[in-house]
Amino acid sequence: MSVELTDLADLIATTINDLPSQEFEVAWDNQDYEFCRIYQNERMVVDGGTQIERKVMLDNTGNARYRRAYDTDTPTVGDVIHTIKVPWTLIGTNYSWDEFEILQQKNSAKGFIRLMTVKRVDGLWAFANLVEDRAWKTPTSASDTLFPYGVPYYLKFTNAAGSVNTSSGFVGATITYQDASTGTNCAGIDSAVETKWRNYAALYTAVDNAMLRAFRLAFMYTRFKAPLFVKDPADKRVAAKRVYTDFDTVTRLMDFADQKDDFHRGKDIMSNLKMDETGLVYINRLPVVPIPQLNGASNTPLYTVDFAKFIPYVHDGYWMEEKKPMTDRGQHTSYTVFLDGAHNNLCLNLRTAGFVMHKAS
């Protein structure tokens, strides 16, 4: 009995929606796929719009003053609202089968399912690698709208003059793009002009007590509260905070924690810091996550990210959208499934979204 091409397309479509368990090993490129997890579990969904926009008030008009009786006032009005603008970036992957590959497995349900699974894992693996890789990079240039705004786009250790920061404070102003060009316009607002549109950065030289002191100061300086008599108009979204850095720095932090441990018992030389899934080491009760993309990064940064203010967004109805199998007259025996999405990262407030610790070089 012959097999119709439409039957093969239907078979692929129904099978990939409910793939049974198939066991085989995959040599993954990332240890945690941190941003893939965030996009699946902690993302915000936005419906519509040509770009993501939010408002931020960076200063006031300065109308408040002490006065004497019968003093005259001169009311002033200023434009204090700025618009944060983040473009949607489109991402996609695909996986294909040839009809002859499928027909070769028509008498073996397990073989057919294995074929479907391998092809799909192949496509999704590439998708995950791309999401993870770009999360730790800036776009190609200031005019680039192809790639998303990664963590280094918002949390910078280069000041408004374009030099690496040599102190501590709200000095992160210049973005270094992948083509080595620089710019101070961050999500539509110029950090060279607006001093409150800069992130906190602090210099450290080694993993020691001086670095912990710099961390403590950074936590204090980036924690703002509204006055009690002012209703805070900000979104009260609660989300996790995490620290990200390279593998070597994480091990140095673990060594430093070991030095502080006065309760080491038993035969385990790893002391109380176990290499498990609960977090390798903590700073101020925040888990420190090793990121392979940060291995070898210039200035050995430690990024502390508050995901209440640094928010990964996906477009409503257009994230991980798996299309039906399709064919093309140029490759009439091939079936391809496309998976697409639109996303980007939005920072609501550079002063509270986190901070970056870094070395001088």
C-alpha positions, 0 to 999 in steps of 0.5 A: 500500500502506498503512503500519501505525502499528506499522511506523512505530514500529518504523522509528523505533526501528531507525533512531535506534539506528544513524543514518548520518552526516548533515551539518548545522551546529548553533549550539551554546551551549557551547564545550566542554560540559565536564560532559557530557564528564565525565559520559560519560567520567569518571563513577562508576556506582552501583547502587541506593539511594534516595540517594548516601551516603558516610562521612567522619571529620572528627575523632578522640576525642583519646585519644592522650597522653604518659604516665608509668609507672603512670599511669592511663588513662580510655578514651573513645569518640566518634562520629566518623563523619559521613554524606554524603547526596546525593539522586538528581536525575532528568533527561530529554528527548524528541523527537517526530515526527508520522506525516505528517512520516514519511510525507512522507519514505517515498520518500526514505531520506536525507530520513527519516534527516535527519528522525530526526537533526534531531529527536534532535539537538534533544532531546539538545542541550537535555539537554546544555545543561541538564546543563552549566548546572546544573553551575555552579549551586547548587540553588534552595534548601536544601530543593530536591532537583530540581536537582543539586549544582553546583560552587559548592554545594561550593566556596564563598567565603562564610564561616560568618557568611555574608560573602564571605571576605576572607582565605585558608584553610578558610573556605568554609562558606555556600552561596548558593542560586539564590533568594538564600537561604543555608545551611551544611548541605552534603550532610547535614553542617553546615559551621557546626558542623564546621569540617573540612567547609569548603573552601579559599578565597583572595582575589585582586585581579588576575591577577598574581604575588600571585595565583600565590602564593595559588595555590601556597599553596592547592595546598599546603594542600589536599594531605593525606597519611595517616601512614605507619603508618596505612593510609589507608581512603580510595578511591585513585581517580586522576582529573584536576584542572582549573581553571575560570573565565570567558573574560576571566580566561582571556585575562588568564592568557594575557596574564600567561603572555606577559609571562613568555615570554622565548623569543618567536620568529617572526611569530606575535603569539600567541607560544607560547600557541596557541588549540587543543584542548590547553589555552589556559593552565596553572596548575601544569600544570593546564589552565584551561578557560573556562566560559561559565556563569561569565561575569559570575559574582559575585566572578570565581571560579576553581574548581580541582576534583579529580575524585578527590574531586568525583565525578559519579555516575550511576545504574547502568542509568539514564543516557541511557536511550533508550525505545522510541517511544510514542504517546498517545491525545491525540496519536494521530499523534505518536511520542515517544522519551524519554531519561532518567537519574539523576545528581548530584555527590558530594564526598567531602572538602571539604578536598581536593576543590579550592579557589576563588580569588575577588575581594572583589566 
